[in-house]
């Protein structure tokens, strides 16, 4: 999720057109979400070379005309340019062009009046829409859960109540005989102890406060029912399918790295059982009905990397940003597994994609090692042309990478037991890839300003570089289990393209085209840091961009692709911004795209400090409109967009510098005199 302070603090100085709703991402956010990652050097210090640096100042279009670069491209393992780029003057394909941009009626799903930025301590929605809080932190989920009382919290209560800082959400259908209509699955990314507990001392947390925080992490599975007359979504507390998964729930490690020496600890000498899941961010729903959840900023929960004596282990910990001293939350005082000096392998057991079966509350959730270990933001599946499963994943760190996994075996249709057992093994065997991007413009035209090159867009081609298949490593000097556990190091060696914090990745529901949210990267082009390339064209990129990726022949199993930037975010008056060619005076300003989703009509929705929508085709392609804003200090997460309603997770309300439980930064959602409570909100046309 959003980690850099410049993603909000510096944004106000660069977006003068309109007052932003939440212009300053607080230091409190940085501290508790990611352990102040932005205040440290990015952990990727590899020297892997961007293909454009090899070509240097040669015009790639001209070279392709003479065939001079074809051999070089083949030697580098990189796909050659698209036919348009090879013609001597690239043109924008008709699907991405609009000669009369702004003309015509808005597409279905986007015919609402844009919400202006504001500073209201509320969820603000367009005229003609109603809203409700579906469930909030501390509301009962399991049988026996008490009503929430901020002054009388307990571990037993929180383990049965809705967790903190809701993020990714999935809404699944239920059979007719169930009590609810649907199952709502929600991630709980992290906790804000200073605005959760009365009398909290960051230097000396109590054991009870720490254990309550453990119980507030993880996921919630909740049965919900729609009131047919009012449209409201009602939680069914105590339903048999309801579940809380926390930082102490047992997980099974599966796949080719399970049992590796790199995953063994004194508490788990077999290396196959992990307690808990941490910092769950984006996710996805599989074709067989399970939910995937990415463990993102797991590194911040661990302490004392400096106490690890082995230099190889210490280097690996550094590549994952593990802190050298005490952790922010001081959990290591209460459980030795968070102390790397005592359990150097425990951190290796986090940073995975986890899979849960929401229809079976007794099932053991799994951590899928075949999908690699890094700061997972999302995992949205797509089927290949021959029926295998492809999974796209971003590593949310400055200068880290975009990945893809393709299963060895095909998805089996049907709801029978044999098909389900087969499908539940699909994510344990396949090939893990990392992306390398190549631009189609002369290097001199990519100067870090964000000004479009001569051909009118940022675009190019790319390849998926295989890292590991089953027990076979494709990376020299690394065994297969090392590639899975230290995937970042393998991608460094493979020469992947360093990206500006790839977060959510979503396939278009009709075309299969991939959309990737690149949130920001203040260090792009800084002294001693990697400079701009066509896929990441701005130095000091404070506002991020959206990348479109087309697999070759629209097949998710392809090993080559074409790409272009659809949005380059920021102040529409800033010449470095780009809205797919749409008239910039008509768009809502947007910065730091994070979670993304599609509606049934193929419109893209983007979550950041608010919720925005944008068509990706037609004359309004690039017409960004703001749909809602969230309360003071909050962020919009996990949008679910249907024709009936929109669901958002309003995360960390009141997360403002200096805020405490005694001096809250927000009174949402319960009003004056209450503590702020992260909540799920439903919005529908009234």
Secondary structure by P-SEA (a helix, b strand, c coil): cccccccccccccccccccccccccccccccccccccccccccccccccccccccccccaaaaaaaccaaaaaaaaccccccccccccccccccccccccccccccccccccccccccccccccccccbbbbbcccccccccccccccccccccaaaaaacccccccbbbbbbbcccccccbbbbbbbccccccccccccccccccaaaaaaaaaacbbbbbbbbbcccccbbbbbcccccbbbbccccbbbbbccccccccccccccccccccccccccccccccccbbbbbbbcccccccccccccccaaaaaaaaaacccccccccccccccccccccccccccccccbbbbbccccccbbbbbbcccccccccbbbbbbcccbbbbbbbbccccccccbbbbbcbbbbbcccaaaaaaaaacccbbbbbbbbbbbccccccccccccccccccccbbbbbbbcccccccccccccaaaaaaaaaaaaaaaccccccccccccccccccbbbbbbccccccccccccccccccccccccccbbbbbbccccccccccbbbbbccccccccccccccccccccccccccccccccccccbbbbbbccbbbbbbcccccccbbbbccccccccccccccccccbbbbbbcccccccccccccccccccccccccbbbbbbbbccc
